[in-house]
Amino acid sequence: MGSKANSNNDLATQVAELRWYHTLDLRNGIITPGIYDHRPFLGYYGIPEDLTGKTVLDIGAANGFFSFELERRGAHVTAADVSNWFDTDLSPQYRRKLEEAANERANFYFHQPFEVAKRALGSKVTKQYISIYDVSPDTVGMFDLVFCGSLLCHLTDPIKALWNIANVTKEKAIIATVIDTPDIGLPMALMIGDPAGDGWWAPTRTCLEVMMACAGFVGIEWISEFQLNYRNQSIGPYHGVLHAYKTVENWTPQTRHRDEILERQQHTTRTRAQGEIERLKAIIGDYERGRFIRFMRWIKGFQKSHQ
């Protein structure tokens, strides 16, 4: 009994000394003080209840909340993340600031909390340190399901990331990311431009659909939209979740085909281009009419001056 209590106290001490992104229930009354608590929002992600025997890649795993949840549902999970802050898409200014501060504690964020949680939970999740830009069948293998939560907004090149995700997905990917609203039907993305490099792009729903189609997924299904508030209940970023399929199996009636998405986008582009052409014609017409009027005024003025 005493040994168990001491072990629990040691774990509590470790938890208190680390910085946590995820709120994790490590049992025996120990819960990590994460910036986010995803437990109340778990239903919004549409994760299958039974993943027995499935291979899953959790990209941008951070402290492992979703990795351990996917494992709990029966999956064989590989958690992928960068090895330190300098491998993320930092702005040059923030990168220099970190280098000057020699901020070694920042690297613990990707290593220590995950390892502490893994030991406490008795997990068999495999951790692989790799950038999303380097993910490929050769580097990580192929997976039945790929999960990517709240990562795309932190990337300067989310399209390349989605290409790589599609390349290692056998069946489907679950993509959750910050999205911009309202959606007016155009493939637009808000440039967040955080000086620290913590956030770059927030696509509209339409933009994210086109990105997924261009990445090579044959169909998508929107699952939810929700406000991912912080653990302290302050307002967090607005998220959208979609499932993207590599095969036509297990589609639902709500699944939209890649060709439909791209055809709609091409129609929108043509319509918008035609509208722009007409607008420019009107501007040119107004300019030409104005130039003619100015010329006639000049003629009249010239005639009067020579009478």
N, C-alpha and C positions, 0 to 999 in steps of 0.2 A: 504493500500500500504506500509506504514511504517513498519507495523508488519511483512509483508511478506519479506521485505528487511532485517529486523533485523534477521528473522529466517534463511534467506539465508546466512547472514554474520556469524551467529552462526555455521551453518553447515560447511561453508568454514573454519572457525577456527578449528573446530573439525577434519576435514579432514587433515589439515596442521599439526596437532599435533600427528597424528598417523602414524605408519609404514604400508605400503600397499604392498601386493604381487600382487593383481589384479588391473588392470586399469578399473574403473567403472564409467559410465556416470550417475551421480546422478541428472541430469537435472538442469535447470536454470544456465547452464554454469559451473557447478562444476564437475570436473573429478578428480578421485583419482590418485595420482602419483605412480602407481604400478610398481613393478620391471618388470612385463610382461604386455603387452597389447595384449590380445587374440582376440580382435575384428577383426583384419585383417586375422586371422587364423581360424576363426570359421567354415568356409566351409570345412576344412580338417577333421572335426570330424564326419561328416555324421549324425548329430542329426536330427531326423525327424522334419519337419516343424510343423506338427500338433500333439500335445501330449495331446489333450483335454481328460480329464478324466483319464489319465494314472497316476499311482503312480510311483514316481521316487526317488531313493536314490542316492545322490551325495556324494561319499566317498572321504574324503580329501578335503572338500569344501573350506578351507581357508577363503578368504574374500567374497566368494559367487558368483563370476562371472558366473559360469555355473549353479549354483542353481537358480539364478534370471533369467537367459536365458531360462532354462528349464521351469520355472514357466510362463514366458512370452509366451511360446508356448502352454500353457494350462494344464501343469502337476501339480499334487499335490506333492510338493517336500519336502523331508526330507534331510537336510544337515547334514552330519556326519563328525566329526573331533575330534581329541584328545583335552583335556581341557587345556594342557600346554606343554611346551617344554620337560619336563621331562618324558612325556608319549611317546615321539618319540624314534626311535632307535638311540640314541646318542652313540658315542664312550665313553668309560670310562673316557678318558682324558678330552673331551669336557664337559661331565657331571660334573666333579669335578670343572672345570673352571666356569661353570654357578652357581654351588652351592656356590663357594667361592665369586662370584660377587653378589650373591643374586639378580639375574637379574629378578626383578618382571615385568619389561617392556616387557620381552619376552612373558609372558602369555597374555598380552593385544593383541598380534598378532592374537590369536585365538578367542578372544571375542569382543573387542571393535570395530574394523573395520567392522565386519559382522553386528553387531547390529546397528551401525550408518547407514550403507548402507541400511539395511532392513527398518529402519524407514523412511529414505529419499525416498525410492522407494514405500513405502506403501505395502511392501511384506507380504505374509502370509506363507513364507517358515518356516518350523519348524527346529530348530537346536538341534541336539542331540550330546552330547559330549561322545565319545566312541572310543576306539582303534579298528582298523581294525581287530586285532587279537581276539576281543571279539564280532564281528558282527555275529549274528545268527538269525534264525527266532524267537527265544525266546526273544532276546534283542532288535531287531529293527523291526521285522516283515518281510513280503514278499513284493516284489515290481515288477511291470511290467518291469521296466527298471532300471538298475543300471549303473551309470556313475562313472568312476574312471579315473581321469586325472592327469598325472604326479606324481603319488604316489608310484608306485611299485619300482622305482629306489631308493627311500628313505628308503626302508624296508630291514632288514636283512633276512627276510623270506617271499619273495614275493609269493612263492608257497602256503603257508598256507593262505595268504591273498586272493589268487584266489579261494581256496577251499571255504572260507567264502563267497566271492562274489557270487559264483555259488549257494551256499546254500540258498541265499535270493533272487535269480533272478527267476522270473516267465517266462519271454519271452526272453529277451536278455540283454547283458551287452555291454557297450561301454568302451573299454580299450585303453587309450592313455598313452604311456610311452616312456622313452628314450630307443632307441635300438642301438645296435652295428652293424657296417658295416665294411667290406662286409660280406654277408651271404654265407658261402661255403657249406651249406646244412647239417651242423652238429648242434646239440642242445647245443650250447656253449653260455656262458655269460661272459662278461667282468667284472672283479672285479674292481670297481672304487676305493673303499677303502678310501673315504674322511676322513681325520683325525677328522673332526668335526662331522662325522656321518651324513652329509647331503646327501651323495650318496653312494650306495653300489653295485648294480648290474645293468648291461645293457645287456639284452639278445639279441641274433640275432633273426631275424624273425623266423627261424626254431625253436629255443629254445622257443620263446614265443608261437608259435603254439602248441608245445608239452605240454607246461605248461597248456594252456587253455584246451586241450583235456584231460589231466590228472585231471584237476579240475572238470570235469563232464559236460562240454558243449558239445553238440552233433554236433556242426559245427561252423566254423569260416569264416569270410569274411574280407579280407584286404581292408581297405578304403583308406588309404593314407600314405605317408611318407613326412615329411617336417622338415625344420630347424626352431625351435621355437626361434626366436631371441628375445633379450631383448628389452624393450621399447626404450632404448637409441640407438637401432639399432646395438649394438655389437652382435657378433655371439653367438647364444644360442645352447642348446642341440638338437641333431637330434632325432626326434620323429617318432614313428609308431602308427597308429590307426587301430584297428580291432574291428569288431562287433562279439560277441560270442553268439550263440543261445542255449537256453535250450529246444526248441521244433523245429519241422521241418516246422512249419508254417512261412510264410513270408520270406522263403529263396530266395536268388537270384541265378542266374546261376553261380555266382562266389563263392558261398558258398562251402566250403570243409568239408567233413564229418569227424567226429572224428576217425572212423575206418581207413580211408584213411591216416590220419595224423600219427596215431600210427603204421600202417602197414609199411609206408615209413620209419618211425624212426627205427622200428625193422629190416628192410632190411638194412638200413644204418649201424646199430650196428653190424649185422652179417657180412656184407661186411668188415667193419673196423676191426672187431675181427679176421676174416680170414686173412686179410692183416697183422695184427700184429703177428699172429701165423707164417705166412710164413717168416716174417722179423726175428723173434726169431729163427726159424729153420736155417735160413741163418747165423745168428750170431753164433749159436752153431756149425754149420758145419764148418764155418771159424775157430772157436776156436779149434775144434777137429783136423782139418787139420794142424793148426799151432802147436798144441801140438804134433802130430805125427812127424812133421818135426823137432821140437825141440828134441824129443826123439831120432830120427835117428841121428841127429847131435851129441848128447851126446854119442851114441853107437860108432860112428866113432872116436870121440875124445878119448873114453875109450880104444878102440882097439889100436890106435896109441900110447897112453901112456904106453901100456903094451907090445909093440913089442920089 
